[in-house]
């Protein structure tokens, strides 16, 4: 990745107008690591290329520049590129403009040349221009109200499982446990009764008239955003 920094180096007479510093994360190939590589045509010459969507500039080694049959004129540059984690800038030999082609797309791109490194690094802008990289950006950020309005039916009532009844797989070797009912505070009992009726009416629970093999106590707590309402939870301690 290549990122522009705020500090600019001293002026350099006769150089191009680019006066930024850059950080180069990849300079040499890394054995055993899968990198986003492809092949592009540089001045008509097939060149193995490393695509870096975080790079702001294109970078090549001196060896790659010398391989071109008709190397473009090399101009001085004030740009300084730094290998990631290195305080010493790479030795920059200059900058040139060349044709970069991929499939049916050809563009003119500014390419910086360093005496160090061994790969041709294709920056983000050029990679997009030759259709090697595409970015998908969201054009609308929906807030909570938009989502609730769009899916209104999903925010009403209780969501129930539709289709065949759900089968719970129970280990028959485990003996059923019927735990004693916990006492509910007197001031909460009317609200608990009201909540139980609501759950029964919604089909979430069913009333039973006889003993059942499994019995777990309930835990009652107030709802933080609805102090007048209660939440009933089952406490399967065993």
N, C-alpha and C positions, 0 to 999 in steps of 0.2 A: 504494500500500500504506500502511496505517496501523498503527503499532506503538506499544505502550504503553511508556513509560519509567518508571524508578523514582522520579524526582524529582517531588514534588507542589508546586503553587504555594501561595501563602499563602491562608488561609481567606477565603471570601467569604460574607458574611451574606446569607441569603435565597436562595441559589443551590441547585441540586440537589446531590445527594450525590456526584457524580462528580468526583474530584479528580486525575485522571491527566493527564499530558501525552501527546500523540500526534504522530506524524510522518505528514504527508500527502504521498504521492508524486505524486499527480495532482490538480491543482487546476483547471487550464485544459485544454481540449481541445487535442490536438496534431495539426496538419494533416498529412495524408499518412501517418499511422500508423494501422494497423488496431487498434482497441481493442475489448475485449469489451463491446459495448453491446447494450442491448435496450430494451424499453418496458414499464413497469409502471404501475399505477394508484396515484397518490398522492391519497388522499381523493377517489377517483373520477375524477381528472384524469389522462389519459395523459401520462406524463413520460418523455422519453429518459433512459436510465439507464446509468451506467458501473458494471459489476460488478467489484469488487476483492476477491478472496478473501484478500488479506493485510490487509484493513482491519478494524479493531476497532469502528469507529463508522460510522454513516450521516451523510453531510454534504451539505447543499444550500446553494445561494446564496440571497441575499435576494430576488432576482428570482423564483426558483421558488416561494418561500414566498408572495410577494405574488400570484402567479397563481392560488392556490387560491381557490375560490369561498367557502369557509368556513374560513379559516385557524384552526387550533387555537391555544389560548392559548400564548404564547411566554414561557418562564420563563428567568431568569438561569442561567448555568452557570459553573462554575469550570474547565471543560475548556479546555486550550490546545492547539491543533493547529498544527503547524509544517510548512510546505512543505519537501520534501526538499532538504537542502543550505542551508536558510535558517535563520538564528538568530533571526529575528523571527517571533513567532507570528502566525497569521492573526487577523484581527479577528472575534471570535465575538459574534454578536448574541443568542444564546440557544439554547434547546432546546425541542422540542415533541414530542408523541406523536401519531402519525397512522396511518391505515390504509394499508398497502402491500399491493397485490394483484397477483397474476400468474396468469393463467388462472383456475383454480377455487380458488385458495388466497389467503386474506386474513389478515394478521397485524397486530397493533399493534406499532409499532416506534418507538423513540426516535430522533429525527433532530435533528442539530445544524445550526444555521444560521450561515453566515459571510457577511460583507459582501463577501468576495472570492470569486473563482472563478466558473465558469459552468456547471458540470455537477452533476447529482444523483449522488452517489457512494453506492452500495449496499454495505454491509459484508458480511463473510463470514457472520456469524450470520443476518442477515436474508435473505441470498441463499439460504441453506440452508432457512430456514423457509418460503419461498415456492417451494421446489423448483426454483430456478434453477441451483443448484450441488449436486452430489453428490460425496462423497468415498468412495473405496474403500480401506479399511485392511486390511492382512494380519492375520489372526487367529491365524496359526501360523507361526513361523519355524523351518523345518527346518534342522537342523544336518547336518554331513557324514555322521554315522552313519545318520541317518534316510534320506538320499538313497541311500546305498549299499545299505541294506536294501531300499528300495522298488524300486530298479533293479539288483538283485543280478546279473542276467545280463549287464549291460553292463560290469561291473567284473571280469569273469573272462576270461582268455585274451586273444586279439588280435581286434580288430574287422576283419573282412574285407568287402570290397565284394561285395554280392550283386547278381545280375542279369547282364546281358551283359558280356563282357570290356571293360575300359577300353582305348580306343585312344589312344595317344600320337602326336600330330602332330609329325613330325620334319622339319626342313628338309633335303631331299635334297642341297642344294648345299653343305652342311657336311660336310667329310671326317671320317670316324670317327677317333677318337684312342684308342690303347691305351697307357696309362701304366704305367710300371714299378711293380711291387708294392713297398710300403714294408716295411721290416723291422719285425717285432714283437718286443718284448723277450722274452727266454727265459722269464722268470717269468710272463708273461701268456699264452704260447702255449697251455697247457692250457685256460685259461679261454676263450680265443678259439675254440678248437676246440669246446668244449662249447656256447658260444653259437651258433656256426654250425650245429651239429646241431639245436639247439632251434629256430632260425629255419627250417631246412629241414623239420623235422617239422611245424611250424605252417603250412607252405605259403607262407611269406613270401619265401623264396628257393628257387631250384632249382639242382641240381648240373649242370654241363655237362662234356662229355667232350672237346670240341674248342675251337678258337679262336673268339673272338667279336669283332665289329668294334669294340665299345666296351668299354674296360677302365678302371676308375678305382680308385685305391688306397683302402684303408680306413684309418680313424683309430680307434684303440682308446683308450678312457678308462674309468676306474673310475666306478661309480655312487656319487654322494655318500652316499646313504642305505643302500647295499648294498656296502660296501667289497670283499666277496668276489666280486662280480659285475662284469662289464664291459659297456660299451655300444659297439656297433660302428656306425660311421657311414661312409658313402661320401663321398669327397672329390673331387667332379667339378671339378677345377681348370681343365680345358680342355674 
